[in-house]
Amino acid sequence: EDQVTQSPEALRLQEGESSSLNCSYTVSGLRGLFWYRQDPGKGPEFLFTLYSAGEEKEKERLKATLTKKESFLHITAPKPEDSATYLCAVQYYGGATNKLIFGTGTLLAVQP
Amino acid sequence: EPEVTQTPSHQVTQMGQEVILRCVPISNHLYFYWYRQILGQKVEFLVSFYNNEISEKSEIFDDQFSVERPDGSNFTLKIRSTKLEDSAMYFCASRKSTSGQETQYFGPGTRLLVL
């Protein structure tokens, strides 16, 4: 069964304390891996798309990387406004319409 | 910047009633999706829609659910007879048709509460 697993479930950081979030996947034939940010009561906000192993994308304090089995979201010198749930989702070849399979997310809290 | 919009933001209904959730996808997008998120759980795929027909649907999307694109801009999800377990956030998403443009953009969601 295709699965997406995110760890840790929750992470508390001090402002400026860098860390990484993990997303491991077991889909057969990855088409794309996506990172979203979700604030409470809001819709997922797109951050990055990664298509192939070795690919990296960067935006402000965030950097996403991809291997053949997992992806990391690195957060450098986080600020309190980075507090949110970070969702990982995958698409796989063979699906009819590129539906997304989501992980359960990592709840990040950055304290000042 | 173009964005997906959804109405209403909140909907409270009685069990057994019909509800219609509305979405306006990004204007040049051709693939449309509905997802739902039960409180505290992961986002789950419901249905995808392309060229005025359903392309794929999940096990959740049973005969009580239907989707429609009634005009050139709106995309709707109808639940004919709501159940308590339909209470969730419902998200609409859309994406371009261009190969290599796989990213789905999500709306802010409709919070549905069935009493």
Interface residues (C-beta under 8 A of the other chain):
Chain A: R31 G32 F34 Y36 G41 K42 G43 P44 E45 F46 T49 Y51 L87 A89 Q91 G95 A96 T97 N98 K99 L100 I101 F102 G103 T104 G105
Chain B: V4 Q6 Y31 Y33 Y35 Q41 K42 V43 E44 F45 S48 Y50 S55 E56 S58 M89 F91 A93 R95 E102 T103 Q104 Y105 F106 G107 P108 G109 R111
